[in-house]
Amino acid sequence: MRRRTKRIRIIGIITVLAAAATLLSTATAQKASVPRPQDNLAQGESQVRQLLLLMPADKKGMVSREEYIKFMEAEFDRLDKEKTGQLDAKKLAQSNLSATAYVGK
């Protein structure tokens, strides 16, 4: 009887450990697939560099924070066709919209 109880305990422990390992591996895989905010910023760096070329610069070629914000606000307003104060990221990703040289000036 003791042997049987011991076997049942061992089987129970192995089952619990296997279930825990499965849960941990699933959670780790899901966490790895979600991009971190700093990854998103790094991915957008080249697009921001291109936008900077469209912004009004001073005589030294510098763009102030104020000019940058002003430009981005104007671009947001241009993209917000329905004037809701929100942009639908999915719709924008599917469209062929691009920044214009005239926005923000």
Secondary structure as the mmCIF struct_conf table of DSSP 4:
data_model
#
loop_
_struct_conf.conf_type_id
_struct_conf.id
_struct_conf.beg_label_comp_id
_struct_conf.beg_label_asym_id
_struct_conf.beg_label_seq_id
_struct_conf.end_label_comp_id
_struct_conf.end_label_asym_id
_struct_conf.end_label_seq_id
HELX_RH_AL_P HELX_RH_AL_P1 ARG A 2 SER A 33
BEND BEND1 VAL A 34 VAL A 34
HELX_LH_PP_P HELX_LH_PP_P1 PRO A 35 ARG A 36
HELX_RH_AL_P HELX_RH_AL_P2 PRO A 37 LEU A 52
TURN_TY1_P TURN_TY1_P1 LEU A 53 LEU A 54
BEND BEND2 MET A 55 MET A 55
TURN_TY1_P TURN_TY1_P2 LYS A 59 LYS A 60
BEND BEND3 GLY A 61 GLY A 61
HELX_RH_AL_P HELX_RH_AL_P3 ARG A 65 LEU A 79
TURN_TY1_P TURN_TY1_P3 LYS A 81 GLU A 82
BEND BEND4 THR A 84 GLY A 85
HELX_RH_AL_P HELX_RH_AL_P4 ALA A 89 GLN A 94
BEND BEND5 SER A 95 SER A 95
TURN_TY1_P TURN_TY1_P4 ALA A 101 GLY A 104
#
